[in-house]
């Protein structure tokens, strides 16, 4: 005969839950401080993760930069490539025509720039000598009232400094040679990645999405495609901006008699791919060359031409020719470009805006659960950064 079974002992965690824990803190921690602390440690974790990502990107820059360049070039040539595919061209032939056409355009621009530099080298050298002579005379007759002996002494000290730094200059020359080797390897890697993206970009993206859990794949796939559409829109917009700026400023320099008009146009074309900041810097270079070789009056006309071209391009031609909205506040552009330049130099300034636009669209897409309704992400009108393609309304 057995007695009543003993009552099972409660788990330790249940006992702990029943205990009343008292606090000696009087008064208790304010709710606002609790929320601020919760946000703070989460922000610290995010900042640490971003720091690790930036560190890895810097360490692998010889691999990351060609990858980003290839993606940006793919976005630039995608309209022409997709046009050929829509007209029943074989994919391999469309790839060959697109890649060779891109190489031909870039090589042609560089050849024109080098050709004009060699053609006008003599006159540019003479104007440089005249400008230096006039500047020397200004130092003598101007408010500084320097003597020829003082100017010659300053030049002699400069030459002596250069001679003393000969070892450093030689080391720098060797570093430049190493950099050129890296550039050559990077160009080959960029070309290979470009061919792979054009040949099987969809397959590569499908493989990438399979790296995520199955439940997250629809969100990842939709966010990535929304970001890619934004990058394509950005690239198309910047290509249009670069072409208009280069033609307008280059033709203006030619008509005003400014030397090196073609190299100025090529420089403006390349600089326009750094939004807002690139246009200002390259326009300033054109005005400076006009000031040195043609005088203040022509430099003033060159400045007016640069401002007119940029205003016409941004306020008239771009809204008419583009059927999408890529509206970015100038403050956001300047901050992003400056941050990218501080982290990655020229490459950082070039890729800062498209990367920020991609991250912005992906974040908005995920936060609004746009993949659940199978719709496109729509940015709020009060956002400082709107990089979401907007379809042109059809007339009824």
Secondary structure, DSSP 4 states (H G I P E B T S, - for coil): ---PPPPPPPPHHHHHHHS------SSPPPHHHHHHHHHHHHHHHHHHHHHHHHHHHHHTHHHHHHHHHHHHHHHHHHHHHHHHHHTT--HHHHHHHHHHHHHHHHHHHHHHHHHHHHHTHHHHHHHHHHHHHHHHHHHHHSTT---HHHHHHHHHHHHHHHHHTHHHHHHHHHHHHHHHHHHHHHHHHHHHHHHHHHHHHHHHHHHHHTTS-GGGHHHHHHHHHHHHHHHHHHHHHHHHHHHHHHHHHHHHHHHTT-S-HHHHHHHHHHHTTSTTHHHHHHHHHHHHHHHHHH-HHHHHHHHHHHHHHHHHIIIIIHHHH--S--EE-HHHHHHHHHHHHHHHHHHHHHHHHHHHHHHHHHHHHHHTTGGGTT------TT-SEE----PPPPP-
